[in-house]
Each structure stands twice: as C-alpha cells, then as structure tokens.
C-alpha cells in the first residue's frame, strides 16, 4: 500500500506541476489577431 501511495503522490505532484503551467498559459493568453 505504501508503494501505491507513493505512486499516487508522484502523479499528483506531476498534475500540480502541469496545472501550474496551464495556469501560466491562462494568465498570459496569446494575443488574438
């Protein structure tokens, strides 16, 4: 079970990093022509 929790923690960490990147794109959207 500990190994599973560690795997879930890694996935959550990656999702958080991806979320931060997505938020960055949202806060700074590309200019629309």
C-alpha positions, 0 to 999 in steps of 0.5 A: 500500500505504501508503494501505491501511495507513493505512486499516487503522490508522484502523479499528483505532484506531476498534475500540480506541476502541469496545472501550474503551467496551464495556469501560466498559459491562462494568465498570459493568453496569446494575443488574438489577431 
